[in-house]
Amino acid sequence: MPLTAVSGGLLALLIGLAFTMLLWSIIGLGESTAADRHAQAALAQARTVEGLVVDLETGQRGFVITREKQFLEPWQTARTKFSGQAQQLVRLSATPGQRALAQRIRQAGESLIHDYSIPLVAAASRGDPRARGVEATLEGKRRVDALRKQFDRYESTQATLIAARESAANADAREAVVAASIGLAGSMLLIATFAGYVIRAVVWPVRKAAGAASRLAGGDLAVRMPETGRGEIRQLGTAFNTLASSLEESREQARHAHERLGLLYEASIVIGTTLDAKQTAQELVRVLVPRFADFVTVDLALPVLLVGEPLADPSARARRVALGGVRDDPPLDPVDSQIALTATSATFVPDLRTSSAWQAHHGHRARGLLDFGMHSLITAPLYSRRTLLGAISLWRAQNPSPFGEDELSDAEEIAAKAAVAIDNALSYAREHDTALTLQRSMLPRSFTPPGGIEIAHRYLPASDANEVGGDWYDVAAMTPDRAALAIGDVMGHGIPAAAVMGQMRSTLRALTRLDLPPDQLLHHLDQTMQDLDGPILATCLYGVCDAAAHRCRFARAGHPPPALITPDGTARLIDLPSGAPLGIGGISFTTIEIAVAPGTVLVLYTDGLVEAREHDLDERLEELTHLLAGTHPSLDELADTLLDRLAPTPAQDDIALLIARVGTSLPR
């Protein structure tokens, strides 16, 4: 056999072996990449399951606190989906340790649902006070914290696993380089006459493949090999390029999926942190700009946003409540504009420049939007409980990528979350207005006190709809120089507390006509409270002041003590037995009588004036007496000063304030 044939045969054999090792390494790299994608999928699934735990916790917490059933919608969805999603996480877990940890996550989650969350929601539905208790709250926090630690451990281990598999891919690439180098060295040693051919036909392509493999292993997924060789060289280039394209596509898909999950998670956390619909709309804009869209508008339907307010434009169906973007000068209707609401289903226009239907619908405005650079649009309605609350519009101008089906799906999901939050805010606003209207309608607007008694009064509602409704006051003239002073606080908030307050005030008015001592009047009022539906408690301070005799008699039922300012400006709290709140039953009350010099000022108030979450009650009472010290020619100015200095902003509880000066203008 000629030498060239033998050398060529040996060279071919060595090159074949080298290429076999190289292909084996590339296949190993592909397998490592597939394992990496599987690990990434498991990590994404873990975050999905963790998101369901967040929705479960948020829904049950919102329902327990507010008893609003709309919070049960995300809770029910998370509860229904958890088992299947957790089982999917178990299936995706590649190692025994991860599968065991995923099983523990599934078991802990199902225990949270069945042993804690469902009983807690059921207890809250029954009105069981233990559902809001510290023990139940701490138990839920313990369980959720334990789950979060397991998620953190799972995700950390999964990240380590991904790093290990990427390291294996690098090793495969290095093996490919070694194989190519061995083939090259063997070919040069065996036959020098084939050097030119080998260099041109084998060595250079293999070197390019080795370099490309190293770059690929280093993370440069855009690297490609030229497909200009023959036979196996061409196949190698084709296989390498196919692999690199697949890896690049997979990485882009993973990055895009991670960004989508991050956006949806941030939306679930950021949107709905307040009970203000406009603030919620602004939160929605902040989440979407610039990560998802360059410009975002939020429009709310006027029937749900306005109650009885006349419309400037009768054809308008919505008002713009939020607008934001990467620039301050978009050619879009500004906030507070009244516009037509046409979006009833989610739609998107990938390219506004080629959409004749969109351009025809918007007429001359379309040209201004296109000239500004707007090129892609998503419009999604805001539905909650099958009611159209409004719509959001998302525009892209600086971002050159058009919206697609994935973005439309994300926009629909974010719009659904925002709609629930906005609906909650609107419901709270309506309840706040209703409770406040009911409360104010039951409070006296003015008094006609007997001679010798001067009156000033104030009522400050709480800023939260859940806190409005229980405080009241009243003044009733008994004789030409005697008056009954009363102030109280129904324990509870909202419309039910306001209704009980009205019954309580009416009953006290009727009992006042019997001219009973204060302790006996409170006893009868306590019996009346027990006849009301449900266990209802209330505090009350009742007194009768005789301006002619300069005497006052007081009794209280669990209410803060009244304050007294003598004519010389000395202020103190009246030492009066506190008694128990009304509604307990079987409790006696004590009447005390005090002398009041002409010009003495009595200050009656509810706990909202002196209680604050970050301050001690004794310190607040001391601050009250400090503010009262001195002479006060104007009781109205004194009332305003007390509210300005003591009432927290925003008001955490409603405040009632009743001030009386005794013996100032007795008839001669």
Secondary structure, 3 states (H helix, E strand, C coil): CCHHHHHHHHHHHHHHHHHHHHHHHHHHHHHHHHHHHHHHHHHHHHHHHHHHHHHHHHHHHHHHHHCCHHHHHHHHHHHHHHHHHHHHHHHHCCCHHHHHHHHHHHHHHHHHHHHHHHHHHHHHHHCCHHHHCHHHHHHHHHHHHHHHHHHHHHHHHHHHHHHHHHHHHHHHHHHHHHHHHHHHHHHHHHCHHHHHHHHHHHHHHHHHHHHHHHHHHCCCCCCCCCCCCCHHHHHHHHHHHHHHHHHHHHHHHHHHHHHHHHHHHHHHHHCCCCCCHHHHHHHHHHHHCCCCCCEEEEEEEHHHHCCCCCCCCCCCCEEEEEEEECCCCCCCCCCCCEECCCCCCCEEECCHHHCHHHHHHHCHHHHHHHHHCCCEEEEEEEEECCEEEEEEEEEECCCCCCCCHHHHHHHHHHHHHHHHHHHHHHHHHHHHHHHHHHHHHHCCCCCCCCCCEEEEEEEECCCCHHHCCCEEEEEEEEECCEEEEEEEEECCCHHHHHHHHHHHHHHHHHHHCCCCCHHHHHHHHHHHHHCCCCCCCEEEEEEEEECCCCEEEEEEEECCCCEEECCCCCEEECCCCCCCCECCCCCCCCCEEEECCCCEEEEEECHHHCCCCCCCHHHHHHHHHHHHCCCCCCHHHHHHHHHHHHCCCCCCCCEEEEEEEECCCCCC
